[in-house]
Amino acid sequence: MNNFLLMFLFSIISLVFMRKHILLVLISLEFIILILLLVSIIFCLKYNFTFYIYVMFMTLFVCEGVLGLGLLVNMIRCHGNDYLNSMFLW
């Protein structure tokens, strides 16, 4: 379980420090999601729970990924690049 915590912390650190391109932010978010899915699978296997919560998480995470890619395509069409500085967010 310590390995998952370490991977989660590294993904949060990469999310904080790599904020130049939207694609890098989306990849960091997907890595966080994969770690959370692995932890939920291990939790379900350890305590003999059903995998309905896993299916629900997968549905929400797929919707989040599609929304992120849709925003990326929309931003490239409108601004011509995927820099976060061109959106004046921070």
KOLZATI-156531 format. One record per residue: residue in three letters; x, y, z of N, C-alpha, C in turn. Coordinates in Angstrom, 3 decimals, padded with zeros to 6 digits. Example, Ala and Ser with C-alpha at 12.3 -4.5 7.8 and 13.67 -1.06 7.14 Angstrom:
<node residu="ALA" n_X="013.190" n_Y="-005.690" n_Z="007.800" ca_X="012.300" ca_Y="-004.500" ca_Z="007.800" c_X="013.200" c_Y="-003.300" c_Z="007.800"/>
<node residu="SER" n_X="012.850" n_Y="-002.250" n_Z="007.080" ca_X="013.670" ca_Y="-001.060" ca_Z="007.140" c_X="012.900" c_Y="000.030" c_Z="007.870"/>
//
This chain:
<node residu="MET" n_X="000.822" n_Y="-001.198" n_Z="000.000" ca_X="000.000" ca_Y="000.000" ca_Z="000.000" c_X="000.861" c_Y="001.254" c_Z="000.000"/>
<node residu="ASN" n_X="002.081" n_Y="001.134" n_Z="000.517" ca_X="002.969" ca_Y="002.282" ca_Z="000.523" c_X="003.375" c_Y="002.684" c_Z="-000.892"/>
<node residu="ASN" n_X="003.470" n_Y="001.693" n_Z="-001.792" ca_X="003.814" ca_Y="002.006" ca_Z="-003.169" c_X="002.733" c_Y="002.863" c_Z="-003.832"/>
<node residu="PHE" n_X="001.473" n_Y="002.565" n_Z="-003.538" ca_X="000.394" ca_Y="003.349" ca_Z="-004.118" c_X="000.379" c_Y="004.768" c_Z="-003.563"/>
<node residu="LEU" n_X="000.682" n_Y="004.894" n_Z="-002.289" ca_X="000.754" ca_Y="006.221" ca_Z="-001.692" c_X="001.898" c_Y="007.023" c_Z="-002.295"/>
<node residu="LEU" n_X="003.016" n_Y="006.378" n_Z="-002.516" ca_X="004.157" ca_Y="007.042" ca_Z="-003.135" c_X="003.844" c_Y="007.450" c_Z="-004.579"/>
<node residu="MET" n_X="003.184" n_Y="006.567" n_Z="-005.326" ca_X="002.795" ca_Y="006.911" ca_Z="-006.700" c_X="001.789" c_Y="008.048" c_Z="-006.711"/>
<node residu="PHE" n_X="000.869" n_Y="008.048" n_Z="-005.763" ca_X="-000.121" ca_Y="009.119" ca_Z="-005.676" c_X="000.554" c_Y="010.454" c_Z="-005.378"/>
<node residu="LEU" n_X="001.505" n_Y="010.464" n_Z="-004.459" ca_X="002.218" ca_Y="011.702" ca_Z="-004.130" c_X="003.030" c_Y="012.206" c_Z="-005.314"/>
<node residu="PHE" n_X="003.679" n_Y="011.311" n_Z="-006.050" ca_X="004.433" ca_Y="011.722" ca_Z="-007.229" c_X="003.517" c_Y="012.289" c_Z="-008.313"/>
<node residu="SER" n_X="002.336" n_Y="011.729" n_Z="-008.442" ca_X="001.408" ca_Y="012.253" ca_Z="-009.439" c_X="000.879" c_Y="013.631" c_Z="-009.042"/>
<node residu="ILE" n_X="000.647" n_Y="013.843" n_Z="-007.760" ca_X="000.221" ca_Y="015.163" ca_Z="-007.292" c_X="001.335" c_Y="016.184" c_Z="-007.501"/>
<node residu="ILE" n_X="002.584" n_Y="015.784" n_Z="-007.230" ca_X="003.717" ca_Y="016.681" ca_Z="-007.438" c_X="003.865" c_Y="017.016" c_Z="-008.912"/>
<node residu="SER" n_X="003.701" n_Y="016.034" n_Z="-009.787" ca_X="003.791" ca_Y="016.314" ca_Z="-011.228" c_X="002.644" c_Y="017.205" c_Z="-011.686"/>
<node residu="LEU" n_X="001.480" n_Y="017.073" n_Z="-011.077" ca_X="000.358" ca_Y="017.942" ca_Z="-011.424" c_X="000.632" c_Y="019.378" c_Z="-011.011"/>
<node residu="VAL" n_X="001.278" n_Y="019.560" n_Z="-009.881" ca_X="001.558" ca_Y="020.907" ca_Z="-009.389" c_X="002.649" c_Y="021.584" c_Z="-010.215"/>
<node residu="PHE" n_X="003.692" n_Y="020.843" n_Z="-010.570" ca_X="004.842" ca_Y="021.472" ca_Z="-011.212" c_X="004.760" c_Y="021.531" c_Z="-012.733"/>
<node residu="MET" n_X="003.993" n_Y="020.673" n_Z="-013.379" ca_X="003.896" ca_Y="020.693" ca_Z="-014.841" c_X="002.554" c_Y="021.294" c_Z="-015.255"/>
<node residu="ARG" n_X="002.451" n_Y="022.609" n_Z="-015.165" ca_X="001.194" ca_Y="023.279" ca_Z="-015.486" c_X="001.299" c_Y="024.131" c_Z="-016.747"/>
<node residu="LYS" n_X="002.256" n_Y="023.847" n_Z="-017.615" ca_X="002.408" ca_Y="024.689" ca_Z="-018.787" c_X="001.432" c_Y="024.303" c_Z="-019.898"/>
<node residu="HIS" n_X="001.289" n_Y="023.030" n_Z="-020.156" ca_X="000.398" ca_Y="022.539" ca_Z="-021.210" c_X="-000.790" c_Y="021.808" c_Z="-020.587"/>
<node residu="ILE" n_X="-001.918" n_Y="021.926" n_Z="-021.234" ca_X="-003.112" ca_Y="021.224" ca_Z="-020.757" c_X="-002.943" c_Y="019.720" c_Z="-020.900"/>
<node residu="LEU" n_X="-002.259" n_Y="019.266" n_Z="-021.938" ca_X="-002.086" ca_Y="017.832" ca_Z="-022.134" c_X="-001.286" c_Y="017.206" c_Z="-020.994"/>
<node residu="LEU" n_X="-000.273" n_Y="017.903" n_Z="-020.480" ca_X="000.481" ca_Y="017.386" ca_Z="-019.340" c_X="-000.378" c_Y="017.316" c_Z="-018.088"/>
<node residu="VAL" n_X="-001.261" n_Y="018.292" n_Z="-017.909" ca_X="-002.170" ca_Y="018.277" ca_Z="-016.761" c_X="-003.145" c_Y="017.111" c_Z="-016.880"/>
<node residu="LEU" n_X="-003.659" n_Y="016.868" n_Z="-018.075" ca_X="-004.590" ca_Y="015.755" ca_Z="-018.271" c_X="-003.909" c_Y="014.411" c_Z="-018.049"/>
<node residu="ILE" n_X="-002.670" n_Y="014.273" n_Z="-018.481" ca_X="-001.947" ca_Y="013.024" ca_Z="-018.252" c_X="-001.712" c_Y="012.813" c_Z="-016.762"/>
<node residu="SER" n_X="-001.378" n_Y="013.871" n_Z="-016.037" ca_X="-001.199" ca_Y="013.749" ca_Z="-014.585" c_X="-002.499" c_Y="013.365" c_Z="-013.903"/>
<node residu="LEU" n_X="-003.607" n_Y="013.949" n_Z="-014.330" ca_X="-004.910" ca_Y="013.590" ca_Z="-013.753" c_X="-005.281" c_Y="012.143" c_Z="-014.050"/>
<node residu="GLU" n_X="-004.987" n_Y="011.670" n_Z="-015.256" ca_X="-005.288" ca_Y="010.283" ca_Z="-015.589" c_X="-004.429" c_Y="009.323" c_Z="-014.780"/>
<node residu="PHE" n_X="-003.186" n_Y="009.711" n_Z="-014.485" ca_X="-002.342" ca_Y="008.875" ca_Z="-013.643" c_X="-002.909" c_Y="008.790" c_Z="-012.226"/>
<node residu="ILE" n_X="-003.420" n_Y="009.893" n_Z="-011.718" ca_X="-004.065" ca_Y="009.883" ca_Z="-010.396" c_X="-005.283" c_Y="008.971" c_Z="-010.418"/>
<node residu="ILE" n_X="-006.036" n_Y="009.025" n_Z="-011.487" ca_X="-007.231" ca_Y="008.197" ca_Z="-011.603" c_X="-006.880" c_Y="006.717" c_Z="-011.661"/>
<node residu="LEU" n_X="-005.822" n_Y="006.376" n_Z="-012.394" ca_X="-005.410" ca_Y="004.975" ca_Z="-012.443" c_X="-004.995" c_Y="004.454" c_Z="-011.067"/>
<node residu="ILE" n_X="-004.319" n_Y="005.280" n_Z="-010.302" ca_X="-003.919" ca_Y="004.870" ca_Z="-008.957" c_X="-005.150" c_Y="004.668" c_Z="-008.075"/>
<node residu="LEU" n_X="-006.124" n_Y="005.570" n_Z="-008.178" ca_X="-007.347" ca_Y="005.416" ca_Z="-007.384" c_X="-008.127" c_Y="004.168" c_Z="-007.781"/>
<node residu="LEU" n_X="-008.125" n_Y="003.836" n_Z="-009.074" ca_X="-008.799" ca_Y="002.613" ca_Z="-009.513" c_X="-008.085" c_Y="001.371" c_Z="-008.999"/>
<node residu="LEU" n_X="-006.759" n_Y="001.379" n_Z="-009.007" ca_X="-006.020" ca_Y="000.239" ca_Z="-008.462" c_X="-006.281" c_Y="000.064" c_Z="-006.972"/>
<node residu="VAL" n_X="-006.338" n_Y="001.163" n_Z="-006.252" ca_X="-006.622" ca_Y="001.084" ca_Z="-004.816" c_X="-008.038" c_Y="000.564" c_Z="-004.578"/>
<node residu="SER" n_X="-008.995" n_Y="000.981" n_Z="-005.400" ca_X="-010.364" ca_Y="000.494" ca_Z="-005.217" c_X="-010.479" c_Y="-000.988" c_Z="-005.547"/>
<node residu="ILE" n_X="-009.722" n_Y="-001.467" n_Z="-006.544" ca_X="-009.739" ca_Y="-002.906" ca_Z="-006.854" c_X="-009.155" c_Y="-003.698" c_Z="-005.694"/>
<node residu="ILE" n_X="-008.040" n_Y="-003.240" n_Z="-005.163" ca_X="-007.419" ca_Y="-003.948" ca_Z="-004.040" c_X="-008.333" c_Y="-003.934" c_Z="-002.825"/>
<node residu="PHE" n_X="-009.010" n_Y="-002.813" n_Z="-002.597" ca_X="-009.956" ca_Y="-002.732" ca_Z="-001.472" c_X="-011.098" c_Y="-003.719" c_Z="-001.652"/>
<node residu="CYS" n_X="-011.644" n_Y="-003.790" n_Z="-002.878" ca_X="-012.753" ca_Y="-004.716" ca_Z="-003.133" c_X="-012.312" c_Y="-006.167" c_Z="-003.008"/>
<node residu="LEU" n_X="-011.109" n_Y="-006.478" n_Z="-003.464" ca_X="-010.621" ca_Y="-007.849" ca_Z="-003.344" c_X="-010.303" c_Y="-008.223" c_Z="-001.899"/>
<node residu="LYS" n_X="-009.781" n_Y="-007.291" n_Z="-001.145" ca_X="-009.382" ca_Y="-007.582" ca_Z="000.229" c_X="-010.579" c_Y="-007.830" c_Z="001.135"/>
<node residu="TYR" n_X="-011.631" n_Y="-007.051" n_Z="000.966" ca_X="-012.794" ca_Y="-007.162" ca_Z="001.842" c_X="-013.980" c_Y="-007.864" c_Z="001.200"/>
<node residu="ASN" n_X="-013.763" n_Y="-008.528" n_Z="000.082" ca_X="-014.787" ca_Y="-009.322" ca_Z="-000.615" c_X="-016.038" c_Y="-008.505" c_Z="-000.953"/>
<node residu="PHE" n_X="-015.832" n_Y="-007.275" n_Z="-001.419" ca_X="-016.945" ca_Y="-006.457" ca_Z="-001.871" c_X="-017.200" c_Y="-006.712" c_Z="-003.346"/>
<node residu="THR" n_X="-018.354" n_Y="-006.289" n_Z="-003.797" ca_X="-018.645" ca_Y="-006.407" ca_Z="-005.219" c_X="-017.962" c_Y="-005.273" c_Z="-005.971"/>
<node residu="PHE" n_X="-017.906" n_Y="-005.405" n_Z="-007.265" ca_X="-017.190" ca_Y="-004.436" ca_Z="-008.086" c_X="-018.110" c_Y="-003.364" c_Z="-008.673"/>
<node residu="TYR" n_X="-019.285" n_Y="-003.170" n_Z="-008.086" ca_X="-020.187" ca_Y="-002.137" ca_Z="-008.591" c_X="-019.599" c_Y="-000.739" c_Z="-008.402"/>
<node residu="ILE" n_X="-018.931" n_Y="-000.531" n_Z="-007.296" ca_X="-018.316" ca_Y="000.779" ca_Z="-007.059" c_X="-017.208" c_Y="001.023" c_Z="-008.069"/>
<node residu="TYR" n_X="-016.496" n_Y="-000.030" n_Z="-008.463" ca_X="-015.447" ca_Y="000.086" ca_Z="-009.468" c_X="-016.037" c_Y="000.488" c_Z="-010.814"/>
<node residu="VAL" n_X="-017.150" n_Y="-000.111" n_Z="-011.177" ca_X="-017.805" ca_Y="000.225" ca_Z="-012.450" c_X="-018.301" c_Y="001.667" c_Z="-012.421"/>
<node residu="MET" n_X="-018.821" n_Y="002.099" n_Z="-011.296" ca_X="-019.287" ca_Y="003.479" ca_Z="-011.178" c_X="-018.120" c_Y="004.461" c_Z="-011.277"/>
<node residu="PHE" n_X="-017.009" n_Y="004.146" n_Z="-010.603" ca_X="-015.822" ca_Y="004.989" ca_Z="-010.708" c_X="-015.310" c_Y="005.042" c_Z="-012.144"/>
<node residu="MET" n_X="-015.283" n_Y="003.896" n_Z="-012.818" ca_X="-014.811" ca_Y="003.867" ca_Z="-014.209" c_X="-015.685" c_Y="004.751" c_Z="-015.092"/>
<node residu="THR" n_X="-016.981" n_Y="004.717" n_Z="-014.888" ca_X="-017.884" ca_Y="005.548" ca_Z="-015.685" c_X="-017.602" c_Y="007.030" c_Z="-015.456"/>
<node residu="LEU" n_X="-017.441" n_Y="007.423" n_Z="-014.214" ca_X="-017.156" ca_Y="008.825" ca_Z="-013.914" c_X="-015.793" c_Y="009.250" c_Z="-014.451"/>
<node residu="PHE" n_X="-014.809" n_Y="008.378" n_Z="-014.370" ca_X="-013.472" ca_Y="008.734" ca_Z="-014.816" c_X="-013.385" c_Y="008.796" c_Z="-016.339"/>
<node residu="VAL" n_X="-014.134" n_Y="007.962" n_Z="-017.028" ca_X="-014.170" ca_Y="008.041" ca_Z="-018.487" c_X="-014.833" c_Y="009.341" c_Z="-018.919"/>
<node residu="CYS" n_X="-015.900" n_Y="009.717" n_Z="-018.236" ca_X="-016.549" ca_Y="011.000" ca_Z="-018.550" c_X="-015.609" c_Y="012.171" c_Z="-018.289"/>
<node residu="GLU" n_X="-014.822" n_Y="012.091" n_Z="-017.236" ca_X="-013.856" ca_Y="013.149" ca_Z="-016.934" c_X="-012.778" c_Y="013.235" c_Z="-018.005"/>
<node residu="GLY" n_X="-012.303" n_Y="012.101" n_Z="-018.478" ca_X="-011.294" ca_Y="012.093" ca_Z="-019.528" c_X="-011.820" c_Y="012.645" c_Z="-020.845"/>
<node residu="VAL" n_X="-013.039" n_Y="012.285" n_Z="-021.191" ca_X="-013.643" ca_Y="012.789" ca_Z="-022.424" c_X="-013.875" c_Y="014.292" c_Z="-022.333"/>
<node residu="LEU" n_X="-014.305" n_Y="014.767" n_Z="-021.183" ca_X="-014.499" ca_Y="016.200" ca_Z="-020.991" c_X="-013.179" c_Y="016.951" c_Z="-021.108"/>
<node residu="GLY" n_X="-012.114" n_Y="016.415" n_Z="-020.525" ca_X="-010.803" ca_Y="017.049" ca_Z="-020.622" c_X="-010.287" c_Y="017.104" c_Z="-022.051"/>
<node residu="LEU" n_X="-010.436" n_Y="016.005" n_Z="-022.792" ca_X="-009.990" ca_Y="016.012" ca_Z="-024.184" c_X="-010.849" c_Y="016.930" c_Z="-025.041"/>
<node residu="GLY" n_X="-012.126" n_Y="017.014" n_Z="-024.735" ca_X="-012.986" ca_Y="017.946" ca_Z="-025.465" c_X="-012.578" c_Y="019.391" c_Z="-025.228"/>
<node residu="LEU" n_X="-012.246" n_Y="019.717" n_Z="-023.977" ca_X="-011.765" ca_Y="021.068" ca_Z="-023.681" c_X="-010.434" c_Y="021.347" c_Z="-024.360"/>
<node residu="LEU" n_X="-009.569" n_Y="020.332" n_Z="-024.443" ca_X="-008.285" ca_Y="020.493" ca_Z="-025.112" c_X="-008.479" c_Y="020.782" c_Z="-026.596"/>
<node residu="VAL" n_X="-009.350" n_Y="020.038" n_Z="-027.253" ca_X="-009.615" ca_Y="020.269" ca_Z="-028.677" c_X="-010.236" c_Y="021.633" c_Z="-028.893"/>
<node residu="ASN" n_X="-011.179" n_Y="022.020" n_Z="-028.040" ca_X="-011.819" ca_Y="023.324" ca_Z="-028.158" c_X="-010.818" c_Y="024.455" c_Z="-027.956"/>
<node residu="MET" n_X="-009.917" n_Y="024.293" n_Z="-027.014" ca_X="-008.921" ca_Y="025.333" ca_Z="-026.764" c_X="-007.938" c_Y="025.451" c_Z="-027.914"/>
<node residu="ILE" n_X="-007.537" n_Y="024.321" n_Z="-028.497" ca_X="-006.619" ca_Y="024.377" ca_Z="-029.642" c_X="-007.308" c_Y="025.025" c_Z="-030.836"/>
<node residu="ARG" n_X="-008.587" n_Y="024.767" n_Z="-031.017" ca_X="-009.303" ca_Y="025.403" ca_Z="-032.126" c_X="-009.451" c_Y="026.907" c_Z="-031.921"/>
<node residu="CYS" n_X="-009.705" n_Y="027.326" n_Z="-030.686" ca_X="-009.930" ca_Y="028.758" ca_Z="-030.427" c_X="-008.637" c_Y="029.545" c_Z="-030.298"/>
<node residu="HIS" n_X="-007.657" n_Y="029.001" n_Z="-029.568" ca_X="-006.445" ca_Y="029.751" ca_Z="-029.267" c_X="-005.255" c_Y="029.354" c_Z="-030.132"/>
<node residu="GLY" n_X="-005.280" n_Y="028.186" n_Z="-030.735" ca_X="-004.191" ca_Y="027.742" ca_Z="-031.580" c_X="-003.087" c_Y="027.023" c_Z="-030.844"/>
<node residu="ASN" n_X="-003.152" n_Y="026.902" n_Z="-029.535" ca_X="-002.146" ca_Y="026.172" ca_Z="-028.766" c_X="-002.805" c_Y="025.604" c_Z="-027.514"/>
<node residu="ASP" n_X="-002.010" n_Y="024.842" n_Z="-026.759" ca_X="-002.558" ca_Y="024.271" ca_Z="-025.529" c_X="-001.854" c_Y="024.803" c_Z="-024.293"/>
<node residu="TYR" n_X="-001.336" n_Y="025.997" n_Z="-024.361" ca_X="-000.709" ca_Y="026.616" ca_Z="-023.198" c_X="-001.774" c_Y="027.118" c_Z="-022.244"/>
<node residu="LEU" n_X="-001.565" n_Y="026.855" n_Z="-020.979" ca_X="-002.527" ca_Y="027.347" ca_Z="-019.986" c_X="-002.425" c_Y="028.839" c_Z="-019.781"/>
<node residu="ASN" n_X="-001.272" n_Y="029.422" n_Z="-020.104" ca_X="-001.111" ca_Y="030.871" ca_Z="-019.945" c_X="-001.968" c_Y="031.656" c_Z="-020.953"/>
<node residu="SER" n_X="-002.330" n_Y="031.039" n_Z="-022.063" ca_X="-003.151" ca_Y="031.744" ca_Z="-023.033" c_X="-004.610" c_Y="031.876" c_Z="-022.584"/>
<node residu="MET" n_X="-004.988" n_Y="031.140" n_Z="-021.549" ca_X="-006.356" ca_Y="031.222" ca_Z="-021.034" c_X="-006.489" c_Y="032.228" c_Z="-019.908"/>
<node residu="PHE" n_X="-005.383" n_Y="032.792" n_Z="-019.426" ca_X="-005.356" ca_Y="033.746" ca_Z="-018.320" c_X="-005.987" c_Y="033.162" c_Z="-017.063"/>
<node residu="LEU" n_X="-005.649" n_Y="031.901" n_Z="-016.757" ca_X="-006.173" ca_Y="031.273" ca_Z="-015.537" c_X="-005.319" c_Y="031.608" c_Z="-014.334"/>
<node residu="TRP" n_X="-003.987" n_Y="031.524" n_Z="-014.483" ca_X="-003.083" ca_Y="031.871" ca_Z="-013.397" c_X="-001.815" c_Y="032.429" c_Z="-013.916"/>
//
